[in-house]
Amino acid sequence: MIETLVLAANFRALGLTVAAVVVIAFIAVFIWNVSVAKPELGSEIELAANRKPYLTDEELEGPKLDKALSFALIVLGVCSLALPFYWLAEPGRQDGAVEAYLTSFESRGKDLYLEGAQCVNCHSPGGVGGGKDYVLQDADGQFVANAVWNAPALNDVLNRYSDEEVTYILNYGRPGSPMAAWGTPGGGPLTTQQVQNLIEYLRTLQVQSLDVNDIDQSADPEAAQDAADALSAEILAEVDRSLADGEFDTVGEAVFNLGLFSDFQNGSNACARCHTAGWSLGLTTQPNILNKGVAGCGGGNPSGIGFNLCNGSTLERFPDDTWKMPDGSWLPLGGLVEDVDGVPTQYLLSMDNEKVWLNSKGAPVTSRLDDGGEPIPYLVIDDGDLADCRYVSQLWTPATGQAYPFAQGEAVAYGIRDDGTTGFIDPEELTLRDLSSEAFALSDGRLVDDCTVVDMPERTSQAHYDFIYDGSVAGAGYGNGGQGSGRMPGFGKSLPPELIQAVVDYERGL
C-alpha cells in the first residue's frame, strides 16, 4: 500500500509539473509577443504608406509556419507522453478515494455507535458486549421479573454473519429481545447509509477470524495466524476452566453454553443464546427461568428463537452420513485422503484401522467391481457397520410381527448373485433354503446373504457439522429439507473445529 501511494504521488507530481510547464510557456510566449510589438503611432490610413512591409507569402508559409508547427508538435509530444503517465496513476487515485470514503464512513459509524444510536449502552465500547435492563413479561404483558439482558459481543459479529445478515438485523431488530429495529425498512431512525456506516465501524473492531482462508488472504498471514492461535487457546482454556469448575459435564455442553457462568465473549458464540429460552437473562433473574435440564430445547420468550433440538428433529434434519475415527474422535476436517494411482481419494478407517475407500459421491465402496468396472458400494446396516453382500433382494415390505419377510411359507425374495469373476448376472430366485442362517433383513425390508461385515466406528453427520460451521443462508436449503432463514450464524470463523465437532455430538445426543 505504501509503495502504491508513493507511486501515485510521483505521477501526480509529474502531471502537475507538465501542466505548470505548459502554462509558463504560454505566458512566456504571450509576454514575448507583447514586448516585440511596435507601438501604434497613428491611424491605419495615415501610416499605411509608410508602414514597414510584413513577411512575404514565402516566408509566412516557410520558416514562420515551420516554427509554429514545430512548437505545436513539441507541446503535443509533451502532452502525449505525460497523459499516459497521468492515466496510469488513476487506479491509485481511485484506491485513495475509496480509502478516504471508508475512513469517513468509519468515523461516522463510530459517532453513531457512541452517540447517535448509542449502541455502546448495550454492547459496550469496543463492542465487547454488555448488559441491558430488561423487564420480563408473560404472554399477557404482565410483569414477571426484572433482569439484565446479556447483550452479545459485536467484535466478532462479522465473523459469524455476512454483511447482508448484519444489515437485516440492524434494519429489523431481534424479536424477543431488547434489540430494536434501527433501520428505516423496519421503522427505525437510521438511513441505509447510516446502517452501512455502522457496519464499516464494526469492521474495525473485529477479532481475528479462525478461518484458514481469511488468514492466507491477510496482509500479514504470519501475524494473523498468531492472533488466531491466541484466540483459539483462549477459547479452549475457557472450556477447560468451565469443565474443571463443574459447570458442565461434557465439552460439547460447555461450548453450547459458552459464557453462561463467566460472561466469556458475552455469550456471542453460545448456541444456547437462541436454542434455550431465557438463556440471555443469565442466572440472576428471580425467579430463574433458565432450566439447565432442558437446555437446547428452544422456543419461548425471551431469546428462545432457535429450533427445538431435543425432539429428534436434529437427527431427522441431519441423518447419519459419515463415521468417526476408531478412537471415537471426529474425522479430520476434509477427511482422510491418500493418492491412489495419482488421484487423491478419500477413505474411512474401520475399527481395525483398515482403509475403507469412498467413491466420488462419498459412499464407501468394496474391492469388488460391477460389470461396468466400478466399485460396488457397501450396504450400511442398522448398527452403522458396513456389509459387502453377494445376494441382495428386491425391496420387500415385511409383514407385521414377522422378523423376516421370507419366513412366510411360499413367499420368496429376488436377489442378485455375483460369483466374483463375471460380475452381476440376471436375478435368481432366492428361497428360504437358499439363504444361510446369517442372512438378515435391512431396515428398508430387503434381504441380504453371503455378507462380509466391516466393523465401523460410531456414525455421525458431516452435514450437521457443515451447517454449524457455515450457518444458514436466507432462501438456501440445508440438510434434509431445511430452508435457511439467514438467522443461524456460522461459527467456523469463531470456534476451533474440534469444539464445533463437540457441539455436534452434544446436539445429536439431546
Secondary structure, DSSP 8 states (H G I E B T S, - for coil): -HHHHHHHHHHHHHHHHHHHHHHHHHHHHHHHHHHHS----S-HHHHTTT------HHHIIIIIHHHHHHHHHHHHHHHHHHHHHHHHTHHHHHHHHHHHHHHHHHHHHHHIIIIIS-THHHH-GGG--EEEEEEEE-TTS-EEEEEEEEE---TTHHHHS-HHHHHHHHHH--TTSS----BGGGT-SB-HHHHHHHHHHHHTT------HHHHHTSSSHHHHHHHHHHHHHHHHHHHHHHHHTTS-SSHHHHHHTTTTTT-GGGGTT-THHHHSTTGGGTT--SS----GGGTT---STTT--S--SSSSHHHHHS---EE--TTS----TT-EEEEETTEEEEEEE-TT--EEEB-TTS-BEEEEE-TTS-EEE-EE-TTS-EEEEEEEE------TT-SSTT-STT--EEEE-B-SSS-B-S-EEE-TTTS-TT-EE-TTS-EEEEEEEE----EE-HHHHHHHHH---TT-EETTTEE--S-S---TTTS-HHHHHHHHHHHHT-
